[in-house]
Amino acid sequence: MAVRRAERRQAVSEHKRALILEAAREVFAAEGLEGASLRAIATRAGYTPAALYFHFDSKETIYAEVLRGSLAALGRHVDEAVQKARGADSRLRAAAMAFFRFYAERPRDLDLGFYLLRGGMRPKGLGRERDEALNANLEAALRPIADAAQALGAPRSEAELLMVDTFAHATGVLLLLHTGRIRMFGASASERMETYVDDSIGRLTRGGR
């Protein structure tokens, strides 16, 4: 009986935690990290602010957990795309485009990852340990790009730079897409990303020439 009661308590606790995180995601999407408050998150979740402290010690902790979940979903999305690809060039293309499409289809996740709402472009961060862990999760999602580049013959340093460049290009195009600025140029965000990836692969297969 004691084991069953403990299991029930654990299940209830996990359910409450999930509700808090879902409510927090909605509040952060509307207000950003700077504008959100524990009271607003608690109200959205149907709890008192004091109840939130049983699960999380600050809004930064909650934000980090919501972002961790987003990055985990990104990683799974990229991995699934890469697993279906055959050949190093196909794996690189699949990884880069999966990264792009994940955020193209989920603008709120892009906002979340870059603290874009009300926090501006210069976020304070979530604390050194949290920031390092979250950056590691992001790097893991991008890692298949560098791995594929190395498989195509690129030195490790060049493969690492390609991973960074692909990340930078993707986020730039995504910002143009989600702000509507891409329409100024009469361009397609997806086509711009595909062209960049194909050009990158072409340079690798030609030995950088």
Secondary structure, 3 states (H helix, E strand, C coil): CHHHHHHHHHHHHHHHHHHHHHHHHHHHHHHHHHHCCHHHHHHHHCCCHHHHCCCCCCHHHHHHHHHHHHHHHHHHHHHHHHHHCCCHHHHHHHHHHHHHHHHHHCHHHHHHHHCCCCCCCCCCCCCHHHHHHHHHHHHHHHHHHHHHHHHCCCCHHHHHHHHHHHHHHHHHHHHHHHHCHHHHHCCCHHHHHHHHHHHHHHHHHCCCC
